[in-house]
Amino acid sequence: MAVSIAQRPAANTRVLILTFLTPLIFHHTLADIPAGALTQEELPHSRFEYKYSFKGPHLSQSDGGIPFWIHTGNAIPSSDQVRITPSLRSQKGSVWTKNQVNFEHWEAKVTFRVSGRGRMGADGLAMWFTTEQGLDGPVYGAADQWNGVGIFFDSFDNDGKKNNPAIVVVGNNGKLVYDHQNDGTTQALGTCLRDFRNKPYPVRAKITYYKKTLTVMFNNGFTPDKEDYEFCTKVDNMVIPSEGFFGISAATGGLADDHDVLSFLLFSLTEPGQQPPPPESEIPKEEKDKYQEEFQNFQQELDKKKEEFQKEHPDIQGEPIDDIYETVNDQEIRQVFEGQNRIHLEIKQLHRQLAMILDEQRRYVSVITDEVAKKGTNAESGQLDAVGQQQLGSVIATQQEVLKNLNELRNSFYESLKQIGSVQQQGNAGALGTYETIQHFNDIKEHLHTVKRDIEHLVQRNAPNPVDKAVKCPEVPPMPSCLSTVHFTIFIVVQSVLFFCYIMYKSQQEAAAKKFF
């Protein structure tokens, strides 16, 4: 027992020494590891620069200009976007900042749409940072031999390698001529294949220049998420001018697209250790209080005007402003349905007239049949010979064939009515597609062409024969005045020609009107 008691204090002493040395060794080990390896690198300080940006609503001023920007060529500013080029051939346009940018690091976010009717488009859109404003030129509507960097959204395949649409980064020192034939691939610093045409949502691109590294991120426009970016390309050790102008340009060629820029937002980036003072300290307290008081007065006046407007217009109280105006898509759908309704009414009217003619033909055939039956009972008296019976039989057969063809025409009109009705029901359900609409109209056109051919066939079949004129048909009792077959065929042919002319005229009008949407 004495030995064990004597050994216990020594064991306790060793435990205390190890407990004391362990934190010291662990702390010394952590001290040898760099601090950057333990914590994630801090993000740069970002500051919005409104004098080098634009976005809707109220994007353009009353004079048609953009605040702090200039536009040239075929660019058309509006309240919510800037149409750099319309979907017409050989168009060029651009927008540029009025003042130079002197940020060492920056980040630009561009939101745009490129839309066209064809499977392929041209030529594309470009974002620039150059020492001079390239107001006009052959490179996507801007000047060649620029000094700076251009990010090109190229939609046309000039070299035939099927590598478009693509995003290409090209730098220039003011001496290089852009290689159009190869889509700039021989001069590209970075590239990625991305389709940005005819997307359901606006396409977004984020270009960041930080610590001599240019990074391009891309949002493909398939989702409404504004931050759903994916990596496109990155250029390291890139030196660009410290001062320059930002610009956006676009151009069209033999093919044409609408190039619309919805917003351009510029942010200046500063390293974390060199953050600029907050905006509050840059404005003196007296001026800040003055601006705050003006803002409060303006807010009170605005609230009063809102209350007065709601009292004067109680029927639209609470309705959002966007729901009052009709969008371009709604206008196109409304025009399609109006055209369908007019066609439906015209075919309905023709169907009613055809039904009346069928009734008259049935009565005519029934009268002739009764007359034949009466003449058959008096055949022994010699009043009707064999030739008369043959001619009368041919007349009855012709009338029955006419009646059969008219029934087929009526069924054809009925099928056209059913197809138009199905198109309208699908459109009212909100699921009408462009391909289905065109297919239905093509089916209706084919049915109407069939009707026209049948009518021409009837006219040829019922043409008067000189041999038949020599043979005298038996006298038929006087009939009530009705429309003859010749008049009926002429009437149907004239109606069909007018109807087709009307459809072609309206189609040309709608196509011409949609061209400027």
Sequence and secondary structure as in RCSB ss.txt:
>XXXX:A:sequence
MAVSIAQRPAANTRVLILTFLTPLIFHHTLADIPAGALTQEELPHSRFEYKYSFKGPHLSQSDGGIPFWIHTGNA
IPSSDQVRITPSLRSQKGSVWTKNQVNFEHWEAKVTFRVSGRGRMGADGLAMWFTTEQGLDGPVYGAADQWNGVG
IFFDSFDNDGKKNNPAIVVVGNNGKLVYDHQNDGTTQALGTCLRDFRNKPYPVRAKITYYKKTLTVMFNNGFTPD
KEDYEFCTKVDNMVIPSEGFFGISAATGGLADDHDVLSFLLFSLTEPGQQPPPPESEIPKEEKDKYQEEFQNFQQ
ELDKKKEEFQKEHPDIQGEPIDDIYETVNDQEIRQVFEGQNRIHLEIKQLHRQLAMILDEQRRYVSVITDEVAKK
GTNAESGQLDAVGQQQLGSVIATQQEVLKNLNELRNSFYESLKQIGSVQQQGNAGALGTYETIQHFNDIKEHLHT
VKRDIEHLVQRNAPNPVDKAVKCPEVPPMPSCLSTVHFTIFIVVQSVLFFCYIMYKSQQEAAAKKFF
>XXXX:A:secstr
 HHHHHHHHHHHHHHHHHHHHHHHHHHHHHHHS HHHHS     EEEE GGG EESSS S TTS BTTEEEEET 
EE SS EEEE SSSS EEEEEESS B  SEEEEEEEEEEE SSSS  SEEEEEEESS   S SBTTB SS EEEE
EEEE S SSSSS  SEEEEEEEES     TTTTTTTTEEEEEE   BS SS EEEEEEE SS EEEEEE SSSS 
TT  EEEEEE S    SSBEEEEEEE  SS  EEEEEEEEEEEEE GGG    HHHHS HHHHHHHHHHHHHHHH
HHHHHHHHHHHH GGGTT  GGGTS  HHHHHHHHHHHHHHHHHHHHHHHHHHHHHHHHHHHHHHHHHHHHHHHH
HHTGGGTSS HHHHHHHHHHHHHHHHHHHHHHHHHHHHHHHHHHHHHHHHHHHTT   HHHHHHHHHHHHHHHHH
HHHHHHHHHHHTS  HHHHHS             HHHHHHHHHHHHHHHHHHHHHHHHHHHHHHTT 
